[in-house]
């Protein structure tokens, strides 16, 4: 085993205390230290204690590290942000310049939503290292709206439906967040693992070229470039230390892009047609329109998106050692929905937390939310400067795929680590994990499985993260909550003197706390 290098964002209070305890016998016979002059030593000690108490999530980094690590987050999520507007824009028949405008608007709004989520305003924002962008769950309903409304009215109707759905989500956020009590480690571990597994096909698709309809998709050179990028990231992660190791993914993307130039898969065409400055003018495609059917479908998408965001916040909270409680989830959902409400004004779509970047946090162990806030600033810059967006777009899809294997695999590994805290010796918990994972991977393993279901149902069913999450919560209620008190009362041996249970059953405590049996006690969630 190799020693793990210290990171700038890791807490040092526990280590300092242990070192002090180890030195205590040696110092026992030493003369007492002379007191510091008043007004000089105490403030230093106070400031040192304050620095130790600050959580790594709330610590900033030097400017260069903020820029490079923030850019790394942008590179990891760029393809996911621009894909939905490109798909929808092509479906409604937009020109190349209009497609560029729509893509820039999505980048700009993703940056605004990310700043809301990371920095926060009032009770808005989880204040965790979250990146926000356009949710893929909205693509299928928006394509259906385009088919029913026609290309001339599709975008205004979509924007109107997004506004209503976002407003509904904002109102429901504090009530939706109360579901956190039904997410013990057996549920959160299953969901986090499922997030990583569900994202792996995205990495494999990127590795093959990203567009299954394009010539050369799945070519040997594409897969080879993904493999080269993966090897570069692994070598940097294994043989480097400190800051270089933390930006191994970014360096791998840069190296892969450079190596891909002679291979012929790096395209600089986007740079030639990109402008220097551009601003997403409000209602560029017309004033919003409100159609009942479109609103209903987008409201369903919003509920699905809120479910996924809740799971993502729970996952990230575990990774950064700041578990997400009701207050955090409610604030995070408010940021999602407020960003989604503002987005249509500037020609954007529903925004949600991006699971891709959770893997980057897990791998680099850089937990500072200011790093992701810097990424949000870069997204805003890209939205206002098309040439900057085009520069990031030069990273070939196969190169992204190689890095994605590490990123998304890290998410699954974090889920397995969370499951290790659950009582997997309990057969009930094994069933919960097995069935929720099986249900969640159906859209991945058998993409056509739900084709016979109505389109409205497929909005939920085609999201493996949502179906797996709901399955895990329902099974946890069935196995670890319903009937537990009655079963415990029947099985508990009575006290011979009083006729009552001699010792309160742990199952009853767990039931009352809203968690699975065997789950460690946790501080009550804030309302």
C-alpha positions as MATLAB code, in Angstrom:
seq = 'XXXXXXXXXXXXXXXXXXXXXXXXXXXXXXXXXXXXXXXXXXXXXXXXXXXXXXXXXXXXXXXXXXXXXXXXXXXXXXXXXXXXXXXXXXXXXXXXXXXXXXXXXXXXXXXXXXXXXXXXXXXXXXXXXXXXXXXXXXXXXXXXXXXXXXXXXXXXXXXXXXXXXXXXXXXXXXXXXXXXXXXXXXXXXXXXXXXXXXXXXXXXXXXXXXXXXXXXXXXXXXXXXXXXXXXXXXXXXXXXXXXXXXXXXXXXXXXXXXXXXXXXXXXXXXXXXXXXXXXXXXXXXXXXXXXXXXXXXXXXXXXXXXXXXXXXXXXXXXXXXXXXXXXXXXXXXXXXXXXXXXXXXXXXXXXXXXXXXXXXXXXXXXXXXXXXXXXXXXXXXXXXXXXXXXXXXXXXXXXXXXXXXXXXXXXXXXXXXXXXXXXXXXXXXXXXXXXXXXXXXXXXXXXXXXXXXXXXXXXXXXXXXXXXXXXXXXXXXXXXXXXXXXXXXXXXXXXXXXXXXXXXXXXXXXXXXXXXXXXXXXXXXXX';
ca = [
       0.000    0.000    0.000;
       1.154    3.527   -0.680;
       0.778    6.468    1.601;
      -2.067    8.769    0.744;
      -0.825   12.330    0.327;
      -2.340   15.083    2.353;
      -4.797   17.328    0.569;
      -5.366   20.987    1.126;
      -9.024   20.475    1.848;
      -8.775   17.714    4.428;
      -9.461   18.421    8.110;
      -6.408   18.376   10.344;
      -8.007   18.815   13.771;
      -8.094   15.083   14.602;
      -4.508   14.550   13.474;
      -3.274   17.523   15.461;
      -4.987   16.231   18.562;
      -3.528   12.743   18.173;
      -0.045   14.143   17.626;
      -0.415   16.307   20.716;
      -1.482   13.260   22.731;
       1.540   11.324   21.501;
       3.933   14.105   22.548;
       2.421   14.542   26.022;
       4.669   12.055   27.906;
       7.812   13.634   26.478;
       6.737   17.086   27.558;
       5.613   16.044   30.999;
       8.866   17.045   32.656;
       9.437   20.188   30.654;
       8.986   23.576   32.313;
       5.678   25.239   31.630;
       5.607   27.471   28.586;
       5.818   31.174   29.213;
       2.486   32.931   28.607;
       2.200   35.024   25.483;
       1.806   38.760   25.910;
      -1.811   39.813   26.086;
      -3.321   40.646   22.756;
      -0.786   38.662   20.710;
      -0.992   34.913   21.396;
      -4.716   34.513   22.027;
      -5.961   35.825   18.683;
      -3.512   33.516   16.910;
      -4.823   30.530   18.857;
      -8.398   31.580   18.159;
      -7.740   31.923   14.469;
      -6.029   28.530   14.411;
      -8.981   26.892   16.133;
     -11.382   28.574   13.712;
      -9.380   27.266   10.774;
      -9.503   23.738   12.203;
     -13.238   23.908   12.741;
     -14.005   24.973    9.173;
     -15.296   22.028    7.140;
     -13.374   21.201    3.921;
     -16.534   21.975    1.940;
     -16.353   25.586    3.136;
     -12.634   26.093    2.511;
     -11.409   27.926   -0.557;
      -8.270   27.191   -2.577;
      -5.596   29.428   -4.132;
      -6.713   31.128   -7.382;
      -4.732   28.841   -9.716;
      -6.126   25.720   -8.080;
      -9.649   27.155   -8.179;
      -9.331   27.816  -11.907;
      -7.833   24.474  -12.908;
     -10.009   22.301  -10.690;
     -13.113   24.277  -11.676;
     -12.214   23.802  -15.344;
     -11.901   20.089  -14.665;
     -15.518   20.014  -13.482;
     -16.632   21.903  -16.588;
     -14.803   19.473  -18.867;
     -16.451   16.523  -17.122;
     -19.994   17.852  -17.550;
     -19.746   19.871  -20.776;
     -21.089   17.136  -23.057;
     -24.075   16.547  -20.780;
     -24.983   20.250  -20.768;
     -24.842   20.841  -24.517;
     -26.407   17.534  -25.656;
     -30.073   18.309  -24.731;
     -30.207   21.734  -26.465;
     -28.500   20.253  -29.524;
     -31.052   17.418  -29.658;
     -34.067   19.683  -29.155;
     -32.720   22.425  -31.431;
     -32.126   19.949  -34.249;
     -35.610   18.473  -33.782;
     -37.303   21.878  -34.150;
     -35.172   22.713  -37.196;
     -32.935   25.494  -35.862;
     -30.124   26.823  -38.011;
     -26.454   26.407  -37.013;
     -26.313   29.927  -35.583;
     -29.525   29.375  -33.599;
     -28.202   26.056  -32.322;
     -25.081   27.850  -31.122;
     -27.275   30.456  -29.416;
     -29.404   27.772  -27.696;
     -26.290   25.915  -26.532;
     -24.732   29.117  -25.178;
     -27.928   29.874  -23.281;
     -27.824   26.428  -21.646;
     -24.216   26.963  -20.583;
     -25.011   30.425  -19.191;
     -27.980   29.153  -17.169;
     -26.030   26.115  -15.961;
     -23.476   28.543  -14.516;
     -26.167   30.623  -12.799;
     -27.794   27.497  -11.300;
     -24.401   26.183  -10.165;
     -23.627   29.427   -8.336;
     -27.047   29.291   -6.682;
     -26.371   25.725   -5.574;
     -22.807   26.168   -4.314;
     -22.777   29.685   -2.834;
     -26.423   29.921   -1.897;
     -28.750   32.822   -1.199;
     -30.932   32.824    1.914;
     -32.466   29.315    2.092;
     -31.639   28.565   -1.515;
     -28.683   26.317   -2.350;
     -27.335   23.136   -0.756;
     -23.908   24.811   -0.400;
     -22.267   21.595   -1.536;
     -19.886   21.107   -4.507;
     -22.703   20.546   -6.998;
     -22.743   21.340  -10.706;
     -26.130   22.023  -12.289;
     -27.184   21.648  -15.902;
     -30.012   20.628  -18.239;
     -31.587   17.340  -17.166;
     -31.713   14.512  -19.727;
     -35.041   13.409  -18.238;
     -36.700   16.328  -20.026;
     -35.479   15.414  -23.526;
     -38.116   12.783  -24.364;
     -41.094   14.918  -23.176;
     -39.751   17.956  -25.054;
     -39.445   15.897  -28.232;
     -43.054   14.778  -27.706;
     -44.130   18.412  -27.272;
     -42.358   19.308  -30.493;
     -44.209   16.521  -32.290;
     -47.618   17.629  -31.003;
     -47.199   21.413  -31.204;
     -45.097   21.692  -34.347;
     -41.652   23.313  -34.731;
     -42.987   26.890  -34.823;
     -44.551   26.766  -31.342;
     -42.529   23.987  -29.736;
     -39.923   26.069  -27.920;
     -42.382   28.690  -26.517;
     -44.633   25.866  -25.254;
     -41.645   24.053  -23.729;
     -40.489   27.229  -21.990;
     -43.959   27.889  -20.565;
     -44.273   24.324  -19.282;
     -40.819   24.549  -17.674;
     -41.806   27.723  -15.820;
     -44.946   26.171  -14.332;
     -43.173   22.922  -13.420;
     -40.316   24.834  -11.763;
     -42.714   26.996   -9.750;
     -44.498   23.858   -8.531;
     -41.181   22.268   -7.598;
     -40.106   25.339   -5.623;
     -43.305   25.175   -3.549;
     -42.946   21.423   -2.962;
     -39.227   21.530   -2.048;
     -39.584   21.715    1.768;
     -42.154   18.896    1.771;
     -40.217   16.747   -0.689;
     -37.091   17.051    1.458;
     -38.815   15.275    4.357;
     -38.333   12.033    2.458;
     -34.722   12.058    3.686;
     -35.773   10.124    6.793;
     -36.491    7.174    4.523;
     -32.907    7.068    3.213;
     -30.821    4.985    5.661;
     -27.423    3.625    4.464;
     -29.006    0.568    2.847;
     -31.053    2.896    0.626;
     -28.464    5.623   -0.001;
     -25.762    3.035   -0.703;
     -27.980    1.290   -3.238;
     -28.869    4.574   -4.935;
     -25.278    5.856   -5.043;
     -24.078    2.560   -6.522;
     -26.895    2.713   -9.040;
     -25.960    6.260  -10.060;
     -22.450    5.106  -10.923;
     -23.634    1.991  -12.758;
     -26.261    3.956  -14.695;
     -23.665    6.481  -15.855;
     -21.211    3.884  -17.176;
     -23.055    3.495  -20.540;
     -22.550    7.245  -21.041;
     -18.783    6.757  -20.745;
     -18.861    3.763  -23.101;
     -20.917    5.728  -25.630;
     -18.408    8.580  -25.486;
     -15.561    6.087  -25.912;
     -17.108    4.854  -29.157;
     -17.584    8.352  -30.546;
     -20.672    9.785  -28.865;
     -23.021    9.665  -31.880;
     -24.227    6.203  -32.878;
     -25.454    7.559  -36.223;
     -22.126    9.096  -37.222;
     -19.709    7.242  -39.505;
     -16.817    5.691  -37.607;
     -18.840    5.160  -34.445;
     -17.185    2.363  -32.473;
     -14.025    2.482  -34.609;
     -10.829    1.046  -33.185;
      -9.141    4.447  -33.054;
     -11.952    5.848  -30.906;
     -11.739    3.037  -28.378;
      -7.929    3.230  -28.451;
      -8.014    6.944  -27.627;
     -10.364    6.253  -24.730;
      -7.914    3.625  -23.502;
      -4.949    5.996  -23.836;
      -6.759    8.690  -21.852;
      -7.696    6.173  -19.168;
      -4.075    5.012  -18.896;
      -2.819    8.613  -18.607;
      -5.299    9.346  -15.802;
      -4.350    6.146  -13.984;
      -0.616    6.819  -14.271;
      -1.035   10.373  -12.984;
      -3.191    9.124  -10.107;
      -0.643    6.464   -9.189;
       2.710    8.192   -9.596;
       2.019   11.864   -8.828;
       1.282   13.695   -5.607;
      -0.548   16.763   -4.362;
      -2.036   19.216   -6.840;
      -0.990   17.283   -9.965;
      -2.757   14.209   -8.679;
      -5.877   16.230   -7.913;
      -6.153   17.466  -11.513;
      -5.249   14.106  -13.052;
      -8.531   14.001  -14.982;
      -8.020   17.473  -16.484;
      -4.430   16.643  -17.462;
      -5.649   13.381  -18.939;
      -8.219   15.243  -21.045;
      -5.585   17.703  -22.284;
      -3.108   14.915  -23.083;
      -5.788   12.852  -24.802;
      -6.902   15.809  -26.918;
      -3.330   16.535  -28.034;
      -2.640   12.880  -28.851;
      -5.927   12.701  -30.769;
      -4.844   15.456  -33.206;
      -2.626   13.234  -35.386;
      -5.162   10.431  -35.031;
      -7.689   12.693  -36.735;
     -10.530   12.801  -34.214;
      -9.920   16.299  -32.780;
     -12.186   18.782  -34.563;
     -11.387   22.494  -34.368;
     -14.233   23.477  -36.691;
     -16.293   24.962  -33.869;
     -13.581   27.547  -33.208;
     -13.739   28.982  -36.730;
     -17.389   29.987  -36.557;
     -17.510   31.063  -32.920;
     -17.967   34.699  -31.961;
     -16.141   36.554  -29.228;
     -19.165   37.880  -27.351;
     -22.755   36.714  -27.227;
     -25.603   37.165  -24.737;
     -28.737   34.985  -24.469;
     -31.373   37.649  -25.140;
     -34.592   36.979  -23.169;
     -37.380   35.194  -25.081;
     -35.285   34.991  -28.242;
     -37.614   32.322  -29.640;
     -40.847   34.018  -28.599;
     -42.936   34.599  -25.487;
     -43.770   31.468  -23.458;
     -47.010   29.647  -24.192;
     -48.922   27.489  -21.736;
     -50.437   24.192  -22.895;
     -52.015   21.875  -20.310;
     -50.643   18.606  -21.716;
     -47.127   20.016  -21.931;
     -47.342   21.392  -18.382;
     -48.462   18.019  -16.985;
     -45.610   16.170  -18.688;
     -43.000   18.657  -17.510;
     -44.374   18.553  -13.946;
     -43.805   14.794  -13.980;
     -40.267   15.431  -15.209;
     -39.768   17.913  -12.388;
     -40.763   15.307   -9.784;
     -38.388   12.800  -11.374;
     -35.647   15.437  -11.400;
     -36.257   16.252   -7.723;
     -35.993   12.557   -6.863;
     -32.669   12.294   -8.692;
     -31.391   15.508   -7.117;
     -32.293   14.211   -3.657;
     -30.369   11.010   -4.345;
     -27.419   13.004   -5.708;
     -27.328   15.280   -2.655;
     -27.387   12.280   -0.342;
     -24.576   10.700   -2.366;
     -22.427   13.827   -2.374;
     -23.095   14.451    1.299;
     -21.670   11.025    2.109;
     -18.620   11.580   -0.111;
     -17.703   14.969    1.402;
     -18.495   13.843    4.971;
     -21.329   16.330    5.398;
     -24.525   14.236    5.344;
     -27.421   16.033    3.687;
     -30.321   16.591    6.076;
     -33.815   17.903    5.372;
     -32.675   21.522    5.490;
     -29.843   20.912    3.018;
     -32.029   18.964    0.612;
     -34.816   21.561    0.752;
     -32.305   24.339    0.021;
     -30.766   22.312   -2.809;
     -34.150   21.604   -4.379;
     -35.013   25.296   -4.155;
     -31.828   26.102   -6.075;
     -32.695   23.499   -8.727;
     -36.231   24.756   -9.167;
     -35.369   28.468   -9.017;
     -32.697   27.921  -11.649;
     -35.228   25.998  -13.719;
     -37.735   28.859  -13.383;
     -35.268   31.534  -14.467;
     -33.842   29.375  -17.262;
     -36.734   29.712  -19.781;
     -36.514   33.513  -19.611;
     -33.069   33.163  -21.208;
     -34.012   30.285  -23.543;
     -32.908   27.450  -21.262;
     -34.549   24.292  -19.946;
     -35.048   22.518  -16.612;
     -31.850   22.424  -14.534;
     -30.805   19.705  -12.122;
     -27.742   18.443  -10.248;
     -25.263   16.573  -12.438;
     -24.290   13.149  -11.092;
     -21.218   13.035  -13.356;
     -19.328   15.463  -11.148;
     -19.909   13.446   -7.991;
     -17.351   10.977   -9.324;
     -14.841   13.773   -9.815;
     -15.261   14.889   -6.198;
     -14.866   11.298   -5.002;
     -11.729   10.755   -7.069;
      -9.885   14.023   -6.443;
     -11.061   14.368   -2.818;
     -11.305   18.120   -3.385;
     -14.449   18.907   -1.433;
     -14.466   22.707   -1.589;
     -17.716   24.112   -2.953;
     -15.784   27.158   -4.149;
     -14.057   24.953   -6.721;
     -17.417   24.113   -8.270;
     -18.467   27.760   -7.939;
     -15.407   28.615  -10.043;
     -16.674   26.062  -12.547;
     -20.021   27.869  -12.534;
     -18.220   31.120  -13.328;
     -16.460   29.405  -16.228;
     -19.825   28.163  -17.514;
     -21.203   31.705  -17.435;
     -18.147   32.938  -19.313;
     -18.616   30.210  -21.916;
     -22.255   31.187  -22.310;
     -21.253   34.821  -22.880;
     -18.200   33.983  -24.998;
     -18.987   31.378  -27.680;
     -15.325   30.990  -28.611;
     -14.561   29.819  -25.050;
     -17.338   27.247  -25.273;
     -16.010   26.077  -28.625;
     -12.549   25.575  -27.099;
     -13.911   23.123  -24.535;
     -15.911   21.462  -27.314;
     -12.677   20.468  -29.064;
     -12.153   17.665  -26.514;
     -13.055   14.519  -28.490;
     -15.828   12.298  -27.185;
     -13.555    9.207  -26.939;
     -11.196   11.180  -24.696;
     -14.126   12.086  -22.456;
     -15.111    8.417  -22.429;
     -11.734    7.326  -21.096;
     -11.946    9.805  -18.239;
     -15.601    8.929  -17.650;
     -14.729    5.330  -16.799;
     -12.754    6.571  -13.773;
     -15.267    9.259  -12.792;
     -18.406    7.152  -12.933;
     -16.706    4.093  -11.467;
     -15.724    6.255   -8.489;
     -19.409    6.984   -7.850;
     -20.255    3.280   -7.792;
     -17.311    2.631   -5.458;
     -18.589    5.339   -3.089;
     -21.953    3.594   -3.040;
     -20.332    0.292   -2.121;
     -18.487    2.059    0.690;
     -21.820    3.402    2.003;
     -23.388   -0.054    1.793;
     -20.568   -1.331    4.004;
     -22.101    0.765    6.814;
     -25.449   -0.973    6.422;
     -26.224   -4.247    8.168;
     -25.797   -6.572    5.190;
     -25.870   -9.540    7.559;
     -29.617   -8.913    7.650;
     -31.371  -10.867    4.878;
     -33.926   -8.071    4.514;
     -31.236   -5.556    3.613;
     -29.723   -7.966    1.087;
     -33.134   -8.198   -0.619;
     -33.467   -4.394   -0.653;
     -30.070   -3.950   -2.305;
     -30.563   -6.797   -4.778;
     -33.990   -5.795   -6.039;
     -33.386   -2.020   -6.156;
     -30.182   -2.484   -8.149;
     -31.873   -4.962  -10.487;
     -34.808   -2.632  -11.137;
     -32.514    0.361  -11.544;
     -30.313   -1.221  -14.218;
     -33.246   -2.278  -16.427;
     -33.005    0.849  -18.658;
     -29.258    0.195  -18.957;
     -29.333   -3.554  -19.531;
     -32.544   -3.644  -21.613;
     -33.257   -0.172  -23.097;
     -36.416   -1.403  -24.881;
     -37.893   -3.070  -21.810;
     -40.513   -0.365  -21.190;
     -41.448    0.288  -24.826;
     -44.924   -1.216  -24.328;
     -45.746    1.303  -21.588;
     -47.411    4.691  -22.278;
     -45.123    7.625  -22.938;
     -46.120    9.357  -19.698;
     -45.089    6.309  -17.664;
     -41.802    5.959  -19.509;
     -40.771    9.419  -18.333;
     -40.251    7.821  -14.919;
     -39.463    4.229  -15.900;
     -36.669    5.154  -18.312;
     -34.794    6.820  -15.451;
     -33.070    3.926  -13.717;
     -31.918    6.183  -10.892;
     -35.497    7.225  -10.117;
     -37.007    3.719  -10.346;
     -34.184    2.210   -8.308;
     -34.488    4.956   -5.705;
     -38.259    4.518   -5.343;
     -37.846    0.728   -5.188;
     -35.225    0.964   -2.432;
     -37.365    3.365   -0.363;
     -40.520    1.225   -0.711;
     -38.699   -2.010    0.124;
     -37.019   -0.388    3.121;
     -40.440    0.668    4.402;
     -41.820   -2.823    3.808;
     -38.974   -4.769    5.411;
     -37.649   -2.415    8.070;
     -40.617   -0.321    9.170;
     -44.073   -1.836    8.591;
     -44.968   -4.349   11.293;
     -41.673   -3.995   13.149;
     -43.261   -2.870   16.391;
     -45.727   -5.728   16.372;
     -43.029   -8.276   15.538;
     -40.770   -6.900   18.270;
     -43.568   -7.052   20.835;
     -44.243  -10.699   19.975;
     -40.587  -11.771   19.995;
     -39.382   -9.762   23.030;
     -38.972  -11.888   26.215;
     -41.062  -10.405   29.056;
     -39.552   -9.315   32.312;
     -40.576  -11.876   34.945;
     -41.247   -9.171   37.528;
     -43.125   -6.611   35.470;
     -44.403   -8.603   32.501;
     -42.856   -5.963   30.194;
     -39.892   -6.044   27.876;
     -36.721   -6.007   29.929;
     -34.779   -3.963   27.353;
     -36.259   -1.589   24.752;
     -35.861   -3.163   21.351;
     -33.430   -1.465   18.953;
     -35.912   -2.122   16.142;
     -38.442    0.103   17.897;
     -35.865    2.878   18.234;
     -34.962    2.571   14.579;
     -38.621    2.579   13.566;
     -39.290    5.700   15.596;
     -36.237    7.390   14.084;
     -37.317    6.517   10.579;
     -34.261    4.436    9.713;
     -33.343    0.842    9.067;
     -32.391   -1.401   12.015;
     -28.687   -1.271   12.771;
     -28.285    2.241   11.387;
     -26.004    4.364   13.623;
     -27.722    7.184   15.475;
     -27.508   10.525   13.698;
     -28.366   13.996   14.806;
     -31.997   14.864   14.038;
     -32.550   16.595   10.726;
     -33.318   20.265   10.803;
     -36.742   21.290    9.644;
];
